[in-house]
């Protein structure tokens, strides 16, 4: 089956199938079809995620209790709970927010209100836009990899700037 497309003077896209069947689509119809297909694929992925989470919760529900969440580990971490891990995660998030929020807000105010239009501000804005598109899981994987390597501290500090330039 062979498809050929052609755009005519009314911005309608003509699709012609090898057998002679032709169909005209305007931009709005093409957009609706693409949006519908993307919505269908997103719903399919979300459905699989719900099924997997339901399976994990159903089969693992009996292993999780209040004691497991609030007790300290015992017997070389083979028994007891996971309270230190939960508390450490909360402290890490709060500490990161305490540093990142003021610095980010002050940088945004400076860039929008005081910094002039020059190459440096353009590079900073480009780096910010690129980092907004960086997937969070990739950032976490690369951070853990760099922190385990010998020069991890330098690479960990420079990684956002390096990734935003490429």
DRENPA-547715 format. One record per residue (C-alpha): residue number from 1; x negated, y negated, z negated; residue in one letter. Coordinates in steps of 0.5 Angstrom, whole numbers, plus 500, padded with zeros to 3 digits. Layout:
# residues N
(node NUM (X Y Z) "A")
...
***
This chain:
# residues 166
(node 1 (500 500 500) "X")
(node 2 (497 493 502) "X")
(node 3 (499 487 500) "X")
(node 4 (498 480 503) "X")
(node 5 (499 473 500) "X")
(node 6 (500 466 503) "X")
(node 7 (502 459 500) "X")
(node 8 (506 455 505) "X")
(node 9 (508 448 505) "X")
(node 10 (513 448 499) "X")
(node 11 (508 451 494) "X")
(node 12 (511 458 495) "X")
(node 13 (507 464 495) "X")
(node 14 (509 469 500) "X")
(node 15 (508 476 498) "X")
(node 16 (508 481 504) "X")
(node 17 (508 489 503) "X")
(node 18 (505 493 508) "X")
(node 19 (512 496 510) "X")
(node 20 (514 489 512) "X")
(node 21 (518 487 506) "X")
(node 22 (516 480 504) "X")
(node 23 (518 476 498) "X")
(node 24 (517 468 496) "X")
(node 25 (515 466 489) "X")
(node 26 (515 459 487) "X")
(node 27 (510 457 481) "X")
(node 28 (515 457 476) "X")
(node 29 (517 464 478) "X")
(node 30 (510 467 478) "X")
(node 31 (509 464 471) "X")
(node 32 (515 467 468) "X")
(node 33 (513 474 471) "X")
(node 34 (506 473 468) "X")
(node 35 (508 471 461) "X")
(node 36 (513 477 461) "X")
(node 37 (507 482 463) "X")
(node 38 (503 478 457) "X")
(node 39 (508 479 452) "X")
(node 40 (510 486 454) "X")
(node 41 (502 488 453) "X")
(node 42 (502 484 447) "X")
(node 43 (508 487 444) "X")
(node 44 (505 494 446) "X")
(node 45 (499 493 442) "X")
(node 46 (503 490 436) "X")
(node 47 (507 496 436) "X")
(node 48 (501 501 436) "X")
(node 49 (498 496 430) "X")
(node 50 (504 497 426) "X")
(node 51 (505 505 427) "X")
(node 52 (497 505 425) "X")
(node 53 (498 501 419) "X")
(node 54 (505 505 417) "X")
(node 55 (501 511 418) "X")
(node 56 (495 509 413) "X")
(node 57 (500 506 408) "X")
(node 58 (505 512 408) "X")
(node 59 (499 517 407) "X")
(node 60 (495 513 403) "X")
(node 61 (500 510 398) "X")
(node 62 (499 515 393) "X")
(node 63 (491 513 392) "X")
(node 64 (492 506 391) "X")
(node 65 (495 504 384) "X")
(node 66 (494 498 379) "X")
(node 67 (488 501 375) "X")
(node 68 (485 502 382) "X")
(node 69 (485 495 384) "X")
(node 70 (484 492 377) "X")
(node 71 (478 497 374) "X")
(node 72 (471 497 374) "X")
(node 73 (467 503 378) "X")
(node 74 (465 508 373) "X")
(node 75 (461 514 374) "X")
(node 76 (456 512 379) "X")
(node 77 (462 509 383) "X")
(node 78 (465 515 384) "X")
(node 79 (471 514 380) "X")
(node 80 (474 507 377) "X")
(node 81 (477 501 381) "X")
(node 82 (475 496 386) "X")
(node 83 (475 490 382) "X")
(node 84 (468 487 383) "X")
(node 85 (469 488 390) "X")
(node 86 (476 484 390) "X")
(node 87 (473 479 385) "X")
(node 88 (467 478 390) "X")
(node 89 (471 477 396) "X")
(node 90 (475 471 393) "X")
(node 91 (469 468 390) "X")
(node 92 (466 468 397) "X")
(node 93 (472 465 400) "X")
(node 94 (473 460 395) "X")
(node 95 (465 458 395) "X")
(node 96 (465 458 403) "X")
(node 97 (471 453 403) "X")
(node 98 (468 449 398) "X")
(node 99 (462 447 402) "X")
(node 100 (466 448 409) "X")
(node 101 (472 443 408) "X")
(node 102 (468 437 406) "X")
(node 103 (463 438 411) "X")
(node 104 (468 439 416) "X")
(node 105 (472 433 415) "X")
(node 106 (467 428 414) "X")
(node 107 (464 431 420) "X")
(node 108 (470 430 424) "X")
(node 109 (471 423 421) "X")
(node 110 (464 421 423) "X")
(node 111 (465 424 430) "X")
(node 112 (472 421 431) "X")
(node 113 (471 414 428) "X")
(node 114 (464 412 428) "X")
(node 115 (460 416 433) "X")
(node 116 (459 413 440) "X")
(node 117 (460 416 446) "X")
(node 118 (453 419 448) "X")
(node 119 (450 426 450) "X")
(node 120 (449 428 442) "X")
(node 121 (456 427 441) "X")
(node 122 (458 431 447) "X")
(node 123 (454 437 446) "X")
(node 124 (457 437 439) "X")
(node 125 (464 437 441) "X")
(node 126 (462 442 446) "X")
(node 127 (459 446 441) "X")
(node 128 (465 446 437) "X")
(node 129 (470 448 443) "X")
(node 130 (465 454 444) "X")
(node 131 (465 456 437) "X")
(node 132 (473 455 437) "X")
(node 133 (473 461 442) "X")
(node 134 (468 465 439) "X")
(node 135 (472 471 436) "X")
(node 136 (472 472 429) "X")
(node 137 (470 479 429) "X")
(node 138 (464 478 433) "X")
(node 139 (462 473 429) "X")
(node 140 (462 477 423) "X")
(node 141 (458 483 426) "X")
(node 142 (453 478 428) "X")
(node 143 (452 475 422) "X")
(node 144 (451 482 418) "X")
(node 145 (446 484 423) "X")
(node 146 (442 478 423) "X")
(node 147 (442 478 415) "X")
(node 148 (440 485 415) "X")
(node 149 (434 483 420) "X")
(node 150 (427 480 417) "X")
(node 151 (428 474 420) "X")
(node 152 (436 474 418) "X")
(node 153 (436 467 414) "X")
(node 154 (433 463 420) "X")
(node 155 (438 467 425) "X")
(node 156 (444 466 421) "X")
(node 157 (443 459 420) "X")
(node 158 (442 458 428) "X")
(node 159 (447 463 431) "X")
(node 160 (453 458 431) "X")
(node 161 (448 453 435) "X")
(node 162 (445 458 439) "X")
(node 163 (452 461 441) "X")
(node 164 (455 455 443) "X")
(node 165 (450 453 448) "X")
(node 166 (451 459 452) "X")
***
